[in-house]
Amino acid sequence: MKVLIVGGGGREHAIAEAVSRSKRVDKLYCAPGNAGIASLAECVPITPMEFDKLVDFAKTNEIDLTIIGMDDPLVGGIVDAFEAEGLRVFGPRKNAAILEGSKAFSKDLMKKYNIPTAAYETFDNPENALKYLADAKYPIVLKADGLALGKGVLICETKEDAEAGVREIMQDKKFGDAGKKMVVEEFMTGREVSVLSFVDGKTIKLMSSAQDHKRAGDGDTGLNTGGMGNFSPSPFYTEEVDKFCKEHIYQRTVDAMRSEGREFKGVIFFGLMLTEDGPKVLEYNARFGDPEAQVVLPRLQTDMIDVCEAVIDGTLDKIDLKFEDKAAVCVVLASDGYPVKYEKGKEIKGLENFEGKDGYYCFHAGSKFDENGKIVTNGGRVLGITAKGDTLSEARKKAYEATEWVTFDNKYMRHDIGKAIDEA
């Protein structure tokens, strides 16, 4: 069969790697893809928001299945556009992708269906937000309502910080239209854990827990990024946590969406905070996380195509979802200066060192071919270096060793990804 993947980052490279292992796939395309994905798929120069062009490409090339990797096209309704033309597509429809597309919606859903989350208030004008913040308890969290590349969250230690945050989100529109509405949330403390799941509208099957590192600098310092590294599984996601979440969060979320007439088919990413009062939902994503996909999908043993089709057909309960009993760690190699200002176009050397190395992966997030055919940097996050091991400590050691195999000017990374493993 012919498969099209929509997107061009590290997540899509991890999806492409998983799909390429399926014996059912004869031809793989990716739009727009990147220089790393090009080794697995034919890259097509169509951007993820060009729905009409993507639909036309799928029809013309008789694509059997399209997998949507990114949040923007999902929230924008790409699945609806494909389904309207009778095309098979993996991902939630627009009315279900709102679970990620609007933080106000997801918070209201959790309140209505008694899904544990932080206390919150929603504002659609800055004056009311500022009045509320005058007497609020600090620290406090401000969240732009819409999609902001994982960066639209501000943790404010003082009233002055919060007032500046309101200006940043709602008045200066630092995150664009995502800041038209804002959620003000109580600050929770505890370990953050992510859990990915496949959902077919009624059945939910969990993948694995993972733990992200959002801050740019070692010791969780610096600005928020899209993610500087990840490890899976999380030793903090215990059997007790799993039992609680299965009873109070996972299935309850799937049922709530169906009750609202927003049947969810695709991937739900649960961002959890393990508080003293038990696990609570920090956020939902309506797709594979990035770089979470880079530590979870390499361990998937079930055929990826079988899983995607079962999700679409509502037969996920018939799938025996299996993952390798291994650990994985991903260290992101970024361009120095990310997430603010950085240079592109630096030649990436040493990629051949990953060829034939079992258990090691070099997922491309921001790369392209230059006019001379050389692979160069093309983004803030450039590569995700992932390694598997029998233990998290072994996977971490291997991943950091592998970061030395590849070089480019202005290469930057955190040196403490997975350090929490040693504290578990």
HELIX and SHEET records of a PDB file:
HELIX    1   1 GLY A   10  SER A   20  1                                  11    
HELIX    2   2 ILE A   37  SER A   39  5                                   3    
HELIX    3   3 PHE A   51  THR A   60  1                                  10    
HELIX    4   4 ASP A   71  GLY A   76  1                                   6    
HELIX    5   5 ILE A   78  ALA A   84  1                                   7    
HELIX    6   6 LYS A   94  GLY A  101  1                                   8    
HELIX    7   7 LYS A  103  LYS A  112  1                                  10    
HELIX    8   8 PRO A  126  ALA A  134  1                                   9    
HELIX    9   9 LYS A  159  VAL A  166  1                                   8    
HELIX   10  10 ARG A  167  GLN A  171  3                                   5    
HELIX   11  11 GLY A  176  GLY A  179  5                                   4    
HELIX   12  12 GLU A  239  CYS A  245  1                                   7    
HELIX   13  13 LYS A  246  TYR A  250  3                                   5    
HELIX   14  14 GLN A  251  SER A  259  1                                   9    
HELIX   15  15 GLU A  292  VAL A  296  1                                   5    
HELIX   16  16 LEU A  297  ARG A  299  5                                   3    
HELIX   17  17 MET A  304  ASP A  313  1                                  10    
HELIX   18  18 LEU A  316  LYS A  318  5                                   3    
HELIX   19  19 LEU A  351  PHE A  354  5                                   4    
HELIX   20  20 LEU A  392  ALA A  402  1                                  11    
HELIX   21  21 THR A  403  TRP A  405  5                                   3    
HELIX   22  22 LYS A  419  GLU A  423  5                                   5    
SHEET    1   A 5 GLU A  42  CYS A  43  0                                        
SHEET    2   A 5 LYS A  27  PRO A  32  1                                        
SHEET    3   A 5 LYS A   2  GLY A   7  1                                        
SHEET    4   A 5 LEU A  65  ILE A  68  1                                        
SHEET    5   A 5 VAL A  89  PHE A  90  1                                        
SHEET    1   B 4 TYR A 120  PHE A 123  0                                        
SHEET    2   B 4 MET A 182  GLU A 186 -1                                        
SHEET    3   B 4 ILE A 140  ALA A 144 -1                                        
SHEET    4   B 4 VAL A 153  CYS A 156 -1                                        
SHEET    1   C 8 GLY A 278  ASN A 285  0                                        
SHEET    2   C 8 LYS A 265  THR A 275 -1                                        
SHEET    3   C 8 ARG A 191  ASP A 200 -1                                        
SHEET    4   C 8 ILE A 204  ASP A 212 -1                                        
SHEET    5   C 8 GLY A 229  SER A 232 -1                                        
SHEET    6   C 8 ALA A 327  SER A 335 -1                                        
SHEET    7   C 8 ARG A 381  GLY A 389 -1                                        
SHEET    8   C 8 TYR A 360  HIS A 364 -1                                        
SHEET    1   D 7 GLY A 278  ASN A 285  0                                        
SHEET    2   D 7 LYS A 265  THR A 275 -1                                        
SHEET    3   D 7 ARG A 191  ASP A 200 -1                                        
SHEET    4   D 7 ILE A 204  ASP A 212 -1                                        
SHEET    5   D 7 GLY A 229  SER A 232 -1                                        
SHEET    6   D 7 ALA A 327  SER A 335 -1                                        
SHEET    7   D 7 LYS A 411  TYR A 412 -1                                        
SHEET    1   E 2 ARG A 215  GLY A 217  0                                        
SHEET    2   E 2 THR A 221  ASN A 224 -1                                        
SHEET    1   F 2 SER A 367  PHE A 369  0                                        
SHEET    2   F 2 ILE A 375  THR A 377 -1                                        
END                                                                             
